[in-house]
Amino acid sequence: MATDNRTTLVDLIRHGEPEGGPMFRGSKDDPLSARGWAQMQAAIKADEQWDAVLSSPLQRCHVFATDLAGRLDLPLYQDDRLREISFGDWEGLTAEGIGERYGPDALSRFWADAGRYPPPGGEPFADFQARVQAAWQDWTSRLAGQRVLLVCHGGVIRVVLGHVMGIRQDRVLSAMTVPYACRSRVRLDHSDHGTLSCLESHRS
C-alpha cells in the first residue's frame, strides 16, 4: 500500500514490556514478556497496512517485527543505529536502585539534560542523537513514498520526534512520555523545495 510518492508515512511503535519489568535496559537485550507481546498485539489493528517494517536489532523489538512482517508478507529491515541508548552503569537498575546507588538527584539531572549529566559509562547523548537522526534520514530517503512501521525504543522515538518538532537538545528526553507500545505517526511531504515533516499523532 504505497502512499502518494511525494508523501512518506512512518508509524513508530515502542516495544512492549520486556521480561524483568521496568528498568534501565538500553543495551540489555531482554525479550518481550507475555504481557509485552499482548501490548504490542493490542496496538496493531487488524486492518492496518504498511509497505515495509523497520526495526532495532534488539530482540524486544526485532522478534515482534519479524513475526509481524512475516504474517503481513512485508520486507523487513533492521539498523543497528536504531538501538536504544546505552545507560552504562545504570543498565539493569530500576529508578529506585539508581537513586539509592547514585543519589536522589541523579535521574532528575539526566532527564533534565542528558548531555550534561549522562549515566556513568553511558553513551554520550549527542552520539546517540546523531546516530538515530542519521538512520532516520537514510531510511526516510530510501523508503520515500511508502508507509513504514518502525519498531524501536522510547529514547529513539523521543529523538526522532524531537528532530521533527525542533525540540532543543536538553528537552528531548523529558518533553514527552513514551509508554510501552506507544504509537506515533510522522508525515513527510516531499517537494521541489525540500521535505516538510510533521507529527500527526502520538498516543499510548
Secondary structure, 3 states (H helix, E strand, C coil): CCCCCCEEEEEEEECCCECCCCCCCCCCCCCECHHHHHHHHHHCCCCCCCCEEEECCCHHHHHHHHHHHHHHCCCEEECHHHCCCCCHHHCCCCHHHHHHHHCCCHHHHHHHCCCCCCCCCCCCHHHHHHHHHHHHHHHHHHCCCCEEEEEECHHHHHHHHHHHHCCCHHHCCCCCCCCCCCEEEEEEEEECCEEEEEEEEEEC
